[in-house]
Amino acid sequence: MSIREVARKAGVGIGTVSRVLNGRASVSAEVQRRVLEVVKELRYTPNEHARRMWKGRANTICFLLANRQILLSLHGHIFRGVEEFCGVNGYSVLFTTFRYSPHTPPEELELPPILKAKGVVDGVILGGVNYPNLLERMEAYRIPYSVFGNNLVDDGAPRTKSVMFEDGDGAEQAVEHLIRLGHRDIWFVGHTAWPWNRRRYDSYSRIMRRHRLEPRAIVEGLAQAGHELGLQAARRILEASEPATAVFAASDYIACGVIEAATRMGRRVPEDLSVVGFDALDEFAYYRPRITSVGTDKEKIGEYCALLVIRQAEGEETGDQSTVRIPMHLVEGESCAPPAQTRVKTD
């Protein structure tokens, strides 16, 4: 059964049948009724591939994970949000990876074959760690895209077509939580060469100064890997002469390292040292003590990334739409308590 047979029996053209099946309003109610009756009578099922060709779209979006070796739970949740949103809106999702250097000129970036092939995907969501040269390449290639803005390594503010959670707000909630518990000697641990850690550190410093407290931090000169960084930083903090009753770690991985080092040195968490992480990752759901952290609706990030791409693919003018920002919230665990001296006075 073909669309030609439907058109012939309904007494209309092929284009009219297509407009009816695609829900366009440029067809009279009487013609719509007649076409739909014939479709039902002939049990005609539209060829999805043909429909996509007619629309000039593949109804497929590519999720590109850049410069990451594995899919961590953060990006797993984002991908799930993309997939669910696309499914509801009639789009499929393809997944691929891409490794590239930030120093490669945009015009020399060799894009994955799936992006270079015409008509295979309608747009791309840039996940993982990305750099401005790929965004410039996307703009020049004129392919609809959106980017997970938190992991964009750029000295400037996040660009348009990006979705990100509020690093600064999350860091503020973490530090304010420790201050409410009575902590005054709060350290920050995180490698600020990465812009997301730098945003968290800047917020930490601002909140500490607002409360007339001295910011103390270890932000460089250590291993860049999260867990190892936490191990090394905690040893330096706890062996130093300066006081420390709490640590705000720039990630849950760093927080895990801090807790492990403190335990090895005979410090109990949270009795002797409180620790707050960042991201509220699934990887640490069963870690003990359960890490107090700040998290966000990660699927919502994926939903908005997909929405931005679909709007572009369907011809909507996004213009200079500002970055979509997702709020964060405190996730209380078992790694925080009032400082020891406060508990003694209370008792």
Legacy VTK file of the C-alpha trace (Angstrom):
# vtk DataFile Version 3.0
C-alpha trace
ASCII
DATASET POLYDATA
POINTS 347 float
0.000 0.000 0.000
1.448 3.368 -1.049
0.581 7.006 -0.542
-0.281 7.207 -4.256
-3.147 4.737 -3.813
-4.490 6.732 -0.869
-4.326 9.942 -2.909
-6.046 8.338 -5.931
-8.926 6.867 -3.915
-9.424 10.100 -1.923
-9.342 12.152 -5.106
-6.541 14.436 -3.966
-2.866 14.921 -4.657
0.018 13.188 -2.875
1.008 16.485 -1.262
-2.461 16.873 0.228
-2.303 13.404 1.775
1.119 14.246 3.229
-0.155 17.510 4.720
-3.092 15.704 6.349
-0.856 12.996 7.830
1.532 15.631 9.161
-1.250 17.606 10.822
-0.882 20.780 8.793
-3.741 23.275 8.983
-3.722 24.221 5.270
-6.245 21.497 4.358
-10.023 21.876 4.734
-11.883 19.824 7.307
-13.817 17.978 4.581
-10.652 16.932 2.726
-9.013 15.871 5.986
-12.022 13.699 6.822
-12.030 12.077 3.387
-8.299 11.348 3.416
-8.378 9.882 6.925
-11.329 7.638 6.038
-9.369 6.239 3.074
-6.281 5.774 5.248
-8.360 3.784 7.716
-10.115 1.777 5.019
-6.875 0.830 3.265
-5.032 0.370 6.565
-2.274 2.580 5.262
0.777 3.059 7.509
3.065 5.956 6.508
6.641 5.041 5.677
8.588 6.777 8.419
11.737 7.046 6.323
9.785 8.636 3.480
8.108 11.041 5.903
11.476 12.135 7.218
12.793 12.689 3.699
9.675 14.725 2.899
10.259 16.890 5.959
13.973 17.200 5.189
14.859 15.838 8.636
16.130 12.546 9.983
14.419 13.030 13.368
17.673 11.862 14.918
20.004 13.659 17.311
23.589 12.706 18.127
24.864 12.738 21.716
28.613 13.298 21.468
30.735 12.509 24.540
33.984 14.443 24.104
37.343 13.878 25.770
36.067 11.348 28.293
37.241 7.754 28.603
34.098 6.489 30.312
30.483 7.509 30.723
30.201 8.572 34.377
26.857 8.694 36.161
26.585 12.472 35.630
26.619 12.107 31.860
24.568 8.917 32.126
21.736 10.901 33.731
22.106 13.683 31.161
21.933 11.123 28.349
18.811 9.574 29.863
17.176 13.004 29.973
18.069 13.526 26.307
16.730 10.112 25.301
13.434 10.475 27.174
12.766 13.980 25.870
13.610 12.993 22.305
11.431 9.882 22.527
8.392 11.893 23.583
8.995 14.293 20.688
9.495 11.654 18.000
13.282 11.761 17.775
15.868 9.002 18.030
19.286 9.403 19.676
22.655 8.142 18.470
25.690 8.023 20.771
29.314 8.542 19.772
32.607 9.660 21.326
35.147 12.196 20.123
38.631 13.086 21.326
40.269 16.276 20.142
42.878 18.828 21.176
41.889 22.327 22.292
44.845 23.618 20.272
43.620 22.355 16.901
42.309 25.205 14.715
38.527 24.892 14.299
38.719 24.399 10.551
41.157 21.488 11.007
39.032 19.513 13.454
38.126 16.151 11.891
34.524 15.649 12.965
33.144 12.135 13.574
31.796 10.572 10.342
28.243 10.569 11.681
28.276 14.365 11.811
29.813 14.809 8.371
27.327 12.511 6.636
24.468 14.604 5.286
20.974 13.753 6.454
21.959 11.265 9.164
21.419 13.508 12.187
19.558 16.793 12.629
21.792 18.132 15.385
24.279 17.273 18.095
24.465 17.579 21.874
28.023 18.183 23.072
28.684 16.356 26.342
31.934 15.538 28.103
34.733 18.129 28.243
34.651 20.625 25.378
36.627 23.608 24.137
35.762 26.727 22.123
37.335 25.401 18.914
34.674 22.691 18.562
31.890 25.215 19.132
33.381 27.401 16.416
33.512 24.363 14.125
29.837 23.642 14.837
28.888 27.216 13.984
30.878 27.119 10.733
29.410 23.717 9.816
25.911 25.129 10.431
24.692 22.107 12.341
22.236 22.671 15.214
23.899 21.990 18.555
23.741 22.534 22.292
26.477 22.054 24.887
26.686 20.938 28.506
28.089 24.242 29.721
29.607 23.210 33.063
32.370 21.246 31.342
33.161 23.853 28.707
36.789 24.900 29.184
36.664 28.571 28.322
37.965 31.647 30.136
34.864 33.608 29.198
31.292 33.210 30.358
29.350 30.180 29.047
28.058 30.806 25.561
24.589 30.616 24.134
23.087 27.217 23.258
24.367 25.855 26.556
22.742 24.264 29.580
24.458 24.170 32.957
23.815 23.822 36.653
24.678 26.694 38.976
28.177 25.894 40.301
28.335 29.080 42.335
24.948 28.550 43.954
25.821 24.952 44.807
29.098 25.985 46.407
27.309 28.665 48.410
24.835 26.124 49.773
27.679 23.781 50.763
29.652 26.452 52.633
26.585 27.973 54.285
25.630 24.494 55.542
29.008 24.115 57.247
28.810 27.606 58.740
25.328 26.926 60.126
26.758 23.865 61.872
29.249 26.142 63.608
32.364 25.638 61.486
34.756 28.537 61.042
37.932 26.811 59.841
36.698 25.550 56.470
39.143 24.550 53.722
38.488 24.271 49.988
40.107 21.499 47.937
39.968 21.466 44.139
42.208 22.021 41.134
41.213 25.483 39.873
42.888 25.009 36.506
39.480 23.598 35.563
36.923 26.422 35.223
34.150 24.520 37.044
36.389 24.168 40.112
37.402 27.789 39.821
33.737 28.876 39.900
33.213 26.788 43.036
36.322 28.207 44.668
35.321 31.797 43.850
31.919 31.229 45.451
33.528 29.583 48.506
35.875 32.558 48.957
33.072 35.065 48.595
30.885 33.361 51.208
33.763 32.977 53.660
34.628 36.672 53.407
30.970 37.624 53.729
31.000 35.879 57.118
34.358 37.479 57.990
36.081 34.102 57.874
39.490 33.371 56.387
39.436 31.350 53.151
41.974 28.536 53.160
42.470 26.343 50.131
44.610 23.855 48.300
44.031 24.526 44.618
47.223 23.495 42.831
50.438 21.509 43.061
48.677 18.184 43.578
47.454 15.281 41.473
44.664 16.306 39.116
42.704 13.064 39.571
39.890 13.587 42.076
40.429 10.795 44.610
44.221 11.108 44.669
43.942 14.887 44.941
41.727 14.460 47.998
44.213 12.065 49.613
47.165 14.397 49.111
45.311 17.570 50.083
43.870 16.094 53.289
47.315 14.964 54.442
48.686 18.468 53.900
45.758 20.086 55.695
45.756 17.768 58.695
49.552 17.837 59.102
49.705 21.647 58.951
49.670 23.939 61.967
46.574 25.831 60.761
43.211 24.744 62.182
40.742 22.729 60.109
37.356 21.427 61.209
35.731 21.102 57.773
36.565 20.635 54.087
34.505 21.674 51.089
35.663 19.439 48.228
35.061 20.467 44.606
33.781 16.962 43.762
32.542 13.811 45.449
35.682 12.026 44.233
37.864 14.555 46.052
35.638 14.299 49.135
36.088 10.521 49.117
39.884 10.959 49.089
39.730 13.473 51.936
37.654 11.100 54.084
39.982 8.181 53.354
43.117 10.174 54.256
41.526 11.539 57.444
40.550 8.025 58.521
44.084 6.743 57.914
45.414 9.560 60.101
43.071 8.707 62.966
40.571 11.520 62.317
36.908 10.526 62.457
34.418 11.861 59.937
32.278 13.693 60.895
33.260 13.782 64.600
36.708 15.326 63.994
36.350 16.585 60.428
33.251 17.449 58.398
33.360 16.985 54.620
31.033 18.248 51.877
31.369 17.103 48.276
29.905 18.289 44.991
27.711 16.638 42.299
25.850 14.062 44.488
27.005 11.255 42.199
25.451 7.784 42.104
28.925 6.267 42.462
28.934 7.206 46.147
25.378 6.263 47.072
26.624 3.365 49.227
29.844 4.962 50.464
30.097 5.246 54.252
29.893 7.695 55.782
27.404 8.817 53.157
28.832 12.027 51.708
26.915 15.267 52.187
26.968 16.927 48.775
25.158 19.336 46.467
23.344 18.010 43.434
20.918 18.920 40.699
18.263 17.407 38.443
20.713 15.916 35.943
18.013 14.578 33.612
16.686 18.127 33.323
20.027 19.178 31.829
19.574 16.572 29.108
15.987 17.611 28.474
16.955 21.242 27.898
19.939 20.266 25.734
17.580 18.235 23.538
14.997 21.019 23.465
17.559 23.560 22.214
18.666 21.244 19.394
15.124 20.274 18.341
14.036 23.909 18.231
16.935 24.701 15.905
16.357 21.594 13.763
12.690 22.511 13.283
13.550 26.006 12.147
12.774 28.017 15.268
14.844 31.137 15.738
16.775 30.761 18.990
18.715 33.980 18.396
21.086 34.860 21.207
19.187 32.830 23.761
20.991 32.987 27.080
22.348 29.936 28.857
19.746 27.723 30.540
20.679 27.400 34.227
19.494 24.555 36.439
19.347 25.169 40.239
21.195 23.007 42.771
20.205 21.674 46.191
21.916 20.315 49.287
21.864 16.530 49.703
22.524 15.805 53.372
24.439 12.642 54.208
26.474 11.509 57.207
29.768 13.332 56.664
28.932 16.581 58.492
28.417 17.483 62.147
29.029 20.497 64.398
32.727 20.976 65.265
33.942 19.117 68.355
34.396 22.202 70.535
30.815 23.295 69.830
29.456 19.892 70.803
31.449 19.950 74.053
30.003 23.349 75.003
26.492 22.181 74.136
26.879 19.035 76.207
LINES 1 348
347 0 1 2 3 4 5 6 7 8 9 10 11 12 13 14 15 16 17 18 19 20 21 22 23 24 25 26 27 28 29 30 31 32 33 34 35 36 37 38 39 40 41 42 43 44 45 46 47 48 49 50 51 52 53 54 55 56 57 58 59 60 61 62 63 64 65 66 67 68 69 70 71 72 73 74 75 76 77 78 79 80 81 82 83 84 85 86 87 88 89 90 91 92 93 94 95 96 97 98 99 100 101 102 103 104 105 106 107 108 109 110 111 112 113 114 115 116 117 118 119 120 121 122 123 124 125 126 127 128 129 130 131 132 133 134 135 136 137 138 139 140 141 142 143 144 145 146 147 148 149 150 151 152 153 154 155 156 157 158 159 160 161 162 163 164 165 166 167 168 169 170 171 172 173 174 175 176 177 178 179 180 181 182 183 184 185 186 187 188 189 190 191 192 193 194 195 196 197 198 199 200 201 202 203 204 205 206 207 208 209 210 211 212 213 214 215 216 217 218 219 220 221 222 223 224 225 226 227 228 229 230 231 232 233 234 235 236 237 238 239 240 241 242 243 244 245 246 247 248 249 250 251 252 253 254 255 256 257 258 259 260 261 262 263 264 265 266 267 268 269 270 271 272 273 274 275 276 277 278 279 280 281 282 283 284 285 286 287 288 289 290 291 292 293 294 295 296 297 298 299 300 301 302 303 304 305 306 307 308 309 310 311 312 313 314 315 316 317 318 319 320 321 322 323 324 325 326 327 328 329 330 331 332 333 334 335 336 337 338 339 340 341 342 343 344 345 346
